[in-house]
Amino acid sequence: MHVIIAGNSESEGQEAVRKIKEETLTGKVEFLYCDLASMKSIRQFVQQFRAKNCPLHVLVNNAGVMLVPERKTEDGFEEHFGLNYLGHFLLTNLLLDMLKQSGTHSHNARIITVSSATHYVGKLHLGDLQSRCSYSSHGAYAQSKLALVLFTYQLQHLLTANGSHVTANVVDPGVVNTELYKHVFWVVKMVKWMTAWLLFKTAEEGASTTIYAAVSPEVEGVGGCYLYNEERTKSAEVTYDEELQRRLWTESCKMVGISDESRRVP
Ligand SMILES: NC(=O)c1ccc[n+]([C@@H]2O[C@H](COP(=O)([O-])OP(=O)(O)OC[C@H]3O[C@@H](n4cnc5c(N)ncnc54)[C@H](O)[C@@H]3O)[C@@H](O)[C@H]2O)c1
């Protein structure tokens, strides 16, 4: 694999590159800047990536923020919705033609999107996706993770309808001891600090289902699944609402300024 780590922190990205090179003795890993909270940056990243003329066999939509205070991305979107959901929505759509060109009948290209068990308590406010009427950081995070599940199912529907050799699955990594919790209330931080060794997965363990979805032969040709602990699991009932999937897709296309291909698919 030639791995491209996309992220908004040059120093963290380069450190990850250095470690992977050291551990695997491969030079085929590099960092490219991409700020998922900026539509302009996502478009620039895709341009840079295209210029490399590499195939794209696996796209992992992993970045996320949780419980950030109410604030907006540079495009004016509520941050959880704009970064966690719309950023990945745009990135995936801009890379879709390359994924389609890279997948084959026996080796489908794969899109893996990282959601969360929090989506089970999420509510999608189609009339107020930016949480303008009332903001709660928990509600906004849960909504963004619910939107990612709906997005994956609609994406798989469109890929199947077009006969593309690309699959899309969504992953719940479990509760993992990472930097994601940096915005939680200090009492929760204390409890986490005391119990993480027992109750939380390590980052390596948390990555395992994503890696399973990305490379396991068992998942070859399988799409539209919600995966937890390397197994197919049911997501929230509302995520199977096809009308809601379609409406969110159409609304998202308008928000990021791309054409809505779903209109051509029955
Ligand atoms: N940690 C958990 O318990 C847990 C549980 C469920 C789901 N998740 C999900 O797992 C994914 C990874 O989170 P994590 O736990 O490793 O947290 P983390 O904070 O350690 O990692 C988040 C990553 O997102 C990147 N990121 C943040 N803002 C970005 C931006 N604007 N542009 C590009 N990249 C950006 C960060 O650089 C970082 O590498 C997230 O989508 C998160 O919602 C985590």
The ligand as an SDF file (V2000), in Angstrom:
LIG
                    3D

 44 48  0  0  0  0  0  0  0  0999 V2000
  -12.3900    7.8420   20.8390 N   0  0  0  0  0  0  0  0  0  0  0  0
  -13.5800    7.2870   20.9080 C   0  0  0  0  0  0  0  0  0  0  0  0
  -14.0100    6.7680   21.9750 O   0  0  0  0  0  0  0  0  0  0  0  0
  -14.4660    7.2590   19.7110 C   0  0  0  0  0  0  0  0  0  0  0  0
  -15.7290    6.6410   19.8200 C   0  0  0  0  0  0  0  0  0  0  0  0
  -16.5540    6.6220   18.7170 C   0  0  0  0  0  0  0  0  0  0  0  0
  -16.1450    7.2030   17.5280 C   0  0  0  0  0  0  0  0  0  0  0  0
  -14.9250    7.8140   17.4470 N   0  0  0  0  0  0  0  0  0  0  0  0
  -14.5620    8.4440   16.1760 C   0  0  0  0  0  0  0  0  0  0  0  0
  -13.2730    8.0140   15.7850 O   0  0  0  0  0  0  0  0  0  0  0  0
  -12.6880    8.9880   14.9150 C   0  0  0  0  0  0  0  0  0  0  0  0
  -11.2530    9.2300   15.3180 C   0  0  0  0  0  0  0  0  0  0  0  0
  -11.2550    9.8930   16.5730 O   0  0  0  0  0  0  0  0  0  0  0  0
  -10.1780    9.6010   17.7130 P   0  0  0  0  0  0  0  0  0  0  0  0
  -10.8820    8.9550   18.8370 O   0  0  0  0  0  0  0  0  0  0  0  0
   -8.9670    8.9550   17.1430 O   0  0  0  0  0  0  0  0  0  0  0  0
   -9.8750   11.0950   18.1890 O   0  0  0  0  0  0  0  0  0  0  0  0
   -8.5700   12.0040   18.0110 P   0  0  0  0  0  0  0  0  0  0  0  0
   -8.9570   13.3460   18.5190 O   0  0  0  0  0  0  0  0  0  0  0  0
   -7.3950   11.3410   18.6300 O   0  0  0  0  0  0  0  0  0  0  0  0
   -8.3770   12.0080   16.4450 O   0  0  0  0  0  0  0  0  0  0  0  0
   -9.1550   12.7990   15.6110 C   0  0  0  0  0  0  0  0  0  0  0  0
   -8.3750   13.0660   14.3530 C   0  0  0  0  0  0  0  0  0  0  0  0
   -9.1140   13.9810   13.5390 O   0  0  0  0  0  0  0  0  0  0  0  0
   -8.2020   14.9130   13.0150 C   0  0  0  0  0  0  0  0  0  0  0  0
   -8.8640   16.1930   12.7330 N   0  0  0  0  0  0  0  0  0  0  0  0
   -9.4970   16.9930   13.6130 C   0  0  0  0  0  0  0  0  0  0  0  0
   -9.9120   18.1220   12.9980 N   0  0  0  0  0  0  0  0  0  0  0  0
   -9.5200   18.0290   11.7020 C   0  0  0  0  0  0  0  0  0  0  0  0
   -9.6280   18.8740   10.5810 C   0  0  0  0  0  0  0  0  0  0  0  0
  -10.2080   20.0750   10.6720 N   0  0  0  0  0  0  0  0  0  0  0  0
   -9.1190   18.4550    9.3960 N   0  0  0  0  0  0  0  0  0  0  0  0
   -8.5060   17.2620    9.2930 C   0  0  0  0  0  0  0  0  0  0  0  0
   -8.3580   16.4140   10.3310 N   0  0  0  0  0  0  0  0  0  0  0  0
   -8.8490   16.7970   11.5300 C   0  0  0  0  0  0  0  0  0  0  0  0
   -7.1530   15.1210   14.1020 C   0  0  0  0  0  0  0  0  0  0  0  0
   -5.9560   15.6140   13.5570 O   0  0  0  0  0  0  0  0  0  0  0  0
   -7.0060   13.7000   14.6350 C   0  0  0  0  0  0  0  0  0  0  0  0
   -6.0200   12.9970   13.9290 O   0  0  0  0  0  0  0  0  0  0  0  0
  -13.5860   10.2280   15.0090 C   0  0  0  0  0  0  0  0  0  0  0  0
  -14.4060   10.2870   13.8650 O   0  0  0  0  0  0  0  0  0  0  0  0
  -14.4420    9.9540   16.2420 C   0  0  0  0  0  0  0  0  0  0  0  0
  -15.6960   10.5880   16.2040 O   0  0  0  0  0  0  0  0  0  0  0  0
  -14.0780    7.8410   18.5000 C   0  0  0  0  0  0  0  0  0  0  0  0
  1  2  1  0
  2  3  2  0
  2  4  1  0
  4  5  1  0
  4 44  2  0
  5  6  2  0
  6  7  1  0
  7  8  2  0
  8  9  1  0
  8 44  1  0
  9 10  1  0
  9 42  1  0
 10 11  1  0
 11 12  1  0
 11 40  1  0
 12 13  1  0
 13 14  1  0
 14 15  2  0
 14 16  1  0
 14 17  1  0
 17 18  1  0
 18 19  2  0
 18 20  1  0
 18 21  1  0
 21 22  1  0
 22 23  1  0
 23 24  1  0
 23 38  1  0
 24 25  1  0
 25 26  1  0
 25 36  1  0
 26 27  1  0
 26 35  1  0
 27 28  2  0
 28 29  1  0
 29 30  1  0
 29 35  2  0
 30 31  1  0
 30 32  2  0
 32 33  1  0
 33 34  2  0
 34 35  1  0
 36 37  1  0
 36 38  1  0
 38 39  1  0
 40 41  1  0
 40 42  1  0
 42 43  1  0
M  CHG  2   8   1  16  -1
M  END
$$$$
